[in-house]
Amino acid sequence: MSCNYPIKFEPILKEKIWGGTKLNQLFNKKSTANNLGESWEISTVKGDISIVANGSLKGQNLVQLIKTYKADLLGEKIYANFGNEFPLLIKFIDAKTDLSIQLHPNDELAKKRHNSFGKTEMWYVMQADEEARLIVGFNQEVSKDLYLEKLAQDDLLSILNEEKVQHGDTFFIPTGRIHAIGSGVLLAEIQQTSDITYRVFDWNRVDDNGNARELHTEQALDALDFSYQESYKTAYKVENNSANLVACPYFTTNLLVLTKNQKQVTPLKDSFHIYMCVKGAVEIQYNSNLTETVSLGVGETVLIPACMKEIIIVASADSELLEVRS
């Protein structure tokens, strides 16, 4: 058996206190829940390991694939660095109500405290209701004392940067940066493989049993980046059908913008590639003669193994893809 084809996985669906119905209604994720918050598209987080949904490898999990195909799946450099661990966690997120205000530790702190990677991530907004917003960073220079004072006064929002958002808005969230996804936002999230989150404020809400979710006030202090920026939104320009959104030590993400019936020939470097369809639909042509196809609709994700040297992407409609590699 070979891993020499575009691999799709069964989505891992997560009900959340803040989740909604867009993942089901817009992306046809198979859930009847009214609070579906996340669809984990590609994951090797313990307890949430992705299962192949198509082709000859159907039914195997991603950890099994890595152990079997090693660098053929990941790429030589990535396999040398990560071994049998997949370096990224890929999600779609639907926030019906506000997520907690939170941040993530860096690699050093996460290793020390949790034996985990840190969590650098990025967001690409796919849909936003009118007046929907995100929280990213501070709106002024902030000291630790001012932060603690505002937190104690239940006035943290007054020093946080809020941004109204729309389709296409992109934000890079390095470790330590305070952030929250606001109600009415549907987005794609790309991050390091980590599930470590420090919540600092959760809108004083409680669950059905009257219990508040755990906060991580003390842990967050050591991890928090107090620096201020005038703008946190990623500026980009689409040229020749593509734009680079993020290039960081953990992942590179490009946006591909294709009109209906447009073809894009994509030579692949020594790395796996991930494509997330964030608008429209495409067909991916592959094999030595580029005669076999895998379809990718909006809200779907595919993993292209490193051993594949070339694919052709054909847009079935006006489409946008996030192209991700490590």
Phi, psi and omega per residue, in radians:
M1 nan 2.592 -3.092
S2 -2.161 2.710 3.035
C3 -1.736 0.361 -2.975
N4 -1.500 0.959 3.060
Y5 -2.771 2.804 3.120
P6 -1.168 2.169 -3.001
I7 -1.823 2.212 3.036
K8 -1.875 2.670 -3.084
F9 -2.168 2.694 3.022
E10 -1.187 2.249 3.109
P11 -1.166 2.480 3.061
I12 -1.736 1.916 -2.973
L13 -1.661 2.357 -3.045
K14 -2.143 2.050 2.992
E15 -1.361 2.398 -3.100
K16 -2.351 2.666 3.135
I17 -1.036 -0.455 -3.095
W18 -1.807 0.068 -3.018
G19 -1.362 2.949 -3.098
G20 -2.355 -2.480 -3.053
T21 -2.180 0.039 -3.051
K22 -1.172 -0.616 -3.123
L23 -1.080 -0.613 3.085
N24 -1.346 -0.876 -3.021
Q25 -1.222 -0.706 -3.058
L26 -1.638 -0.528 -3.061
F27 -1.999 -0.016 3.114
N28 1.044 0.626 3.003
K29 -1.248 2.342 -2.945
K30 -1.417 1.501 3.111
S31 -2.633 2.510 3.062
T32 -1.756 0.054 -3.098
A33 -1.207 2.532 3.065
N34 -1.607 0.010 -3.124
N35 -2.301 0.777 3.125
L36 -1.373 1.942 -3.018
G37 -1.711 -0.608 -3.033
E38 -2.441 2.533 2.918
S39 -2.085 1.879 3.104
W40 -1.414 1.982 -3.014
E41 -1.513 -0.710 3.115
I42 -2.465 2.108 -3.037
S43 -2.664 2.483 2.872
T44 -2.166 0.397 3.033
V45 -1.088 2.364 -3.102
K46 -0.935 2.239 -3.115
G47 1.540 -0.180 -3.126
D48 -2.431 1.137 -3.068
I49 -1.737 2.228 -3.047
S50 -1.133 2.471 3.121
I51 -1.933 2.314 -3.128
V52 -1.119 2.377 -3.071
A53 -1.864 -0.170 -3.033
N54 -2.471 2.816 2.975
G55 1.279 -2.921 -3.029
S56 -1.184 -0.338 -3.119
L57 -1.672 0.118 -3.098
K58 -0.912 2.311 3.118
G59 1.697 -0.345 3.076
Q60 -1.417 2.704 3.122
N61 -1.741 2.901 -3.009
L62 -1.134 -0.615 3.103
V63 -1.121 -0.730 3.076
Q64 -1.041 -0.740 -3.134
L65 -1.076 -0.781 -3.118
I66 -1.106 -0.747 3.130
K67 -1.100 -0.598 -3.107
T68 -1.417 -0.801 -2.958
Y69 -1.828 -0.223 3.003
K70 0.817 -2.145 -3.062
A71 -1.147 -0.412 3.077
D72 -1.082 -0.525 3.120
L73 -1.556 -0.842 -2.994
L74 -1.596 -0.566 -2.934
G75 1.860 2.600 -3.025
E76 -1.036 -0.888 -3.071
K77 -1.130 -0.751 -3.107
I78 -1.182 -0.722 3.121
Y79 -1.133 -0.647 3.106
A80 -1.110 -0.619 -3.104
N81 -1.442 -0.607 -2.966
F82 -2.022 -0.198 -3.126
G83 1.019 -2.247 -3.048
N84 -1.543 0.240 3.098
E85 -1.791 2.417 3.055
F86 -1.484 2.298 -2.957
P87 -1.351 -0.252 -3.015
L88 -2.182 2.701 3.020
L89 -2.141 2.197 -3.005
I90 -2.030 2.250 -3.038
K91 -2.443 2.736 2.747
F92 -1.959 2.458 -3.057
I93 -2.274 2.302 3.050
D94 -2.063 2.003 3.123
A95 -1.795 1.806 3.035
K96 -1.325 -0.638 3.009
T97 -2.199 2.998 -3.061
D98 -1.091 2.383 2.933
L99 -1.311 2.874 3.085
S100 -1.094 2.684 2.996
I101 -1.399 2.203 -2.887
Q102 -2.649 3.072 3.017
L103 -2.753 2.995 -3.077
H104 -2.256 2.527 3.140
P105 -1.322 2.785 3.067
N106 -1.401 3.114 -3.065
D107 -1.021 -0.787 -3.074
E108 -1.090 -0.835 -3.118
L109 -1.207 -0.711 3.139
A110 -1.137 -0.656 3.098
K111 -1.138 -0.781 -3.099
K112 -1.134 -0.781 -3.033
R113 -1.554 -0.597 -2.939
H114 -2.242 0.014 -3.038
N115 0.893 0.830 -3.051
S116 -2.369 2.873 2.909
F117 -1.257 2.777 2.950
G118 -1.263 -2.993 -3.046
K119 -2.427 1.467 2.914
T120 -1.496 2.405 -3.067
E121 -2.564 3.010 3.032
M122 -2.508 2.736 3.091
W123 -2.144 2.483 2.939
Y124 -2.187 2.036 -3.070
V125 -1.335 2.137 -3.135
M126 -1.660 -0.599 3.127
Q127 -2.749 2.502 3.115
A128 -2.498 2.298 3.053
D129 -1.159 2.838 3.104
E130 -1.011 2.326 -3.137
E131 1.272 0.095 3.115
A132 -1.135 2.603 -3.041
R133 -2.538 2.893 2.994
L134 -2.171 2.758 2.963
I135 -1.932 2.156 3.101
V136 -2.476 1.987 3.048
G137 1.306 -3.025 -3.130
F138 -1.706 2.760 3.110
N139 -1.733 0.147 -3.134
Q140 -2.865 2.988 3.017
E141 -1.158 2.287 -3.041
V142 -2.268 2.310 3.021
S143 -1.674 2.897 3.077
K144 -1.065 -0.695 -3.135
D145 -1.113 -0.772 3.126
L146 -1.122 -0.737 3.111
Y147 -1.011 -0.849 -3.128
L148 -1.145 -0.627 3.102
E149 -1.105 -0.823 -3.138
K150 -1.154 -0.651 3.112
L151 -1.109 -0.781 -3.137
A152 -1.148 -0.546 -3.127
Q153 -1.503 0.058 -3.074
D154 1.016 0.647 -3.055
D155 -2.227 0.518 -3.078
L156 -1.064 -0.603 -3.086
L157 -1.021 -0.482 -3.064
S158 -1.170 -0.316 -3.137
I159 -1.965 0.151 -3.124
L160 -1.774 2.598 -3.139
N161 -1.535 2.047 3.096
E162 -1.851 2.407 -3.119
E163 -2.255 2.159 2.947
K164 -1.199 2.452 -3.007
V165 -2.281 2.813 3.072
Q166 -2.557 3.028 -3.135
H167 -0.893 2.318 3.092
G168 1.680 -0.277 3.112
D169 -1.133 2.426 -3.038
T170 -2.273 2.413 -3.140
F171 -2.377 2.321 3.030
F172 -1.707 2.262 -3.067
I173 -2.084 1.536 3.077
P174 -1.204 2.845 3.117
T175 -0.998 2.482 3.110
G176 1.598 -0.292 -3.098
R177 -1.415 2.180 -3.136
I178 -1.234 2.467 -3.042
H179 -2.868 2.858 3.021
A180 -2.822 2.445 3.006
I181 -1.474 2.263 -3.101
G182 -1.561 2.887 -3.111
S183 -1.081 2.467 3.106
G184 1.543 0.129 -3.102
V185 -1.867 2.297 3.038
L186 -2.042 2.171 -3.047
L187 -2.548 2.853 2.977
A188 -1.703 2.378 3.133
E189 -2.168 2.296 3.080
I190 -2.090 2.278 -3.040
Q191 -2.662 2.887 2.950
Q192 -1.078 2.719 3.065
T193 -1.247 1.720 -3.123
S194 -2.887 2.541 3.062
D195 -2.165 0.573 -3.103
I196 -1.681 2.043 -3.134
T197 -2.299 2.341 3.024
Y198 -1.844 1.927 3.074
R199 -1.476 2.341 3.106
V200 -2.006 -0.338 3.073
F201 -2.748 2.362 -3.081
D202 -2.258 0.594 2.997
W203 1.095 0.341 3.113
N204 1.016 0.458 -3.120
R205 -1.569 2.811 -3.133
V206 -2.277 2.814 3.104
D207 -1.466 -3.011 -3.093
D208 -1.087 -0.359 -3.141
N209 -1.699 0.110 3.116
G210 1.451 0.205 -3.096
N211 -1.709 2.348 3.041
A212 -1.392 2.607 3.069
R213 -1.270 2.678 -3.113
E214 -1.114 2.393 3.002
L215 -1.837 2.781 -3.055
H216 -2.226 0.930 -2.999
T217 -1.018 -0.848 -3.078
E218 -1.247 -0.784 3.132
Q219 -1.058 -0.665 -3.074
A220 -1.159 -0.523 -3.082
L221 -1.025 -0.744 -3.136
D222 -1.246 -0.414 -3.049
A223 -1.680 -0.266 -2.969
L224 -1.300 2.338 3.035
D225 -1.681 1.962 -3.070
F226 -1.522 0.034 -3.067
S227 -1.195 2.707 -3.093
Y228 -2.042 2.446 3.037
Q229 -2.206 2.598 3.109
E230 -1.214 -0.540 3.109
S231 -2.472 2.394 3.125
Y232 -1.930 -0.185 -3.125
K233 -1.345 2.467 3.115
T234 -1.381 2.139 3.067
A235 -1.531 2.347 3.094
Y236 -2.640 2.791 3.136
K237 -2.356 2.244 3.126
V238 -1.415 2.098 3.088
E239 -2.315 2.329 -3.102
N240 0.938 0.739 3.034
N241 1.269 0.160 -3.141
S242 -2.570 2.814 3.068
A243 -2.601 2.437 3.016
N244 -1.443 2.167 3.140
L245 -1.659 -0.837 -3.088
V246 -2.490 2.356 2.956
A247 -2.344 1.837 -3.123
C248 -2.326 3.013 -3.099
P249 -1.070 -0.292 -3.026
Y250 -1.773 -0.520 3.128
F251 -2.838 2.726 2.987
T252 -2.092 2.301 -3.139
T253 -2.210 2.224 3.057
N254 -2.021 2.643 3.021
L255 -1.804 2.197 3.053
L256 -1.865 2.232 -3.131
V257 -2.068 2.003 -3.051
L258 -2.153 2.413 3.024
T259 -1.519 2.817 -3.091
K260 -0.927 2.326 3.131
N261 1.289 -0.024 3.104
Q262 -1.234 2.483 3.112
K263 -1.925 2.462 3.058
Q264 -2.229 2.025 3.062
V265 -1.463 2.191 -3.029
T266 -2.158 1.742 2.977
P267 -1.253 2.496 -3.027
L268 -1.913 2.399 3.112
K269 -1.498 -3.090 -3.096
D270 -1.355 1.184 3.086
S271 -2.830 2.606 2.897
F272 -1.044 2.700 3.012
H273 -2.191 2.485 3.068
I274 -2.050 2.384 3.027
Y275 -2.094 2.173 3.052
M276 -1.926 2.146 3.115
C277 -1.484 1.972 -3.081
V278 -1.862 -0.021 3.027
K279 -2.888 2.456 3.027
G280 1.338 -2.516 -3.127
A281 -2.835 2.586 3.132
V282 -2.419 2.857 2.939
E283 -1.984 2.358 3.099
I284 -1.848 2.020 3.128
Q285 -1.610 2.415 -3.069
Y286 -2.675 -3.085 -3.056
N287 1.479 3.127 -2.990
S288 -1.086 -0.526 3.127
N289 -1.787 0.040 -3.128
L290 0.949 0.733 -3.071
T291 -1.898 -0.225 3.082
E292 -1.691 2.686 -3.059
T293 -2.357 2.636 2.943
V294 -2.226 2.290 -3.139
S295 -1.549 2.620 3.130
L296 -2.433 1.971 3.141
G297 -1.754 2.995 -3.125
V298 -1.025 2.361 -3.106
G299 1.437 0.201 3.084
E300 -1.999 2.788 -3.049
T301 -2.386 2.533 3.096
V302 -2.395 2.563 3.090
L303 -1.894 2.150 3.079
I304 -1.748 1.972 -3.126
P305 -1.065 2.676 -3.092
A306 -1.115 -0.445 -3.099
C307 -1.268 -0.233 3.082
M308 -1.423 2.260 -3.010
K309 -1.633 -0.420 -3.082
E310 -2.759 2.519 2.977
I311 -2.374 2.825 2.984
I312 -2.108 2.209 3.100
I313 -1.770 2.184 3.141
V314 -2.056 2.126 -3.098
A315 -1.366 2.167 3.064
S316 -1.432 -0.316 3.102
A317 -2.695 3.021 3.003
D318 -0.995 2.165 -2.911
S319 -2.413 2.739 3.001
E320 -2.305 2.364 3.093
L321 -2.214 2.456 2.891
L322 -1.631 2.178 3.122
E323 -1.853 2.087 -2.992
V324 -2.184 2.358 2.968
R325 -2.481 2.798 -3.095
S326 -1.666 nan nan
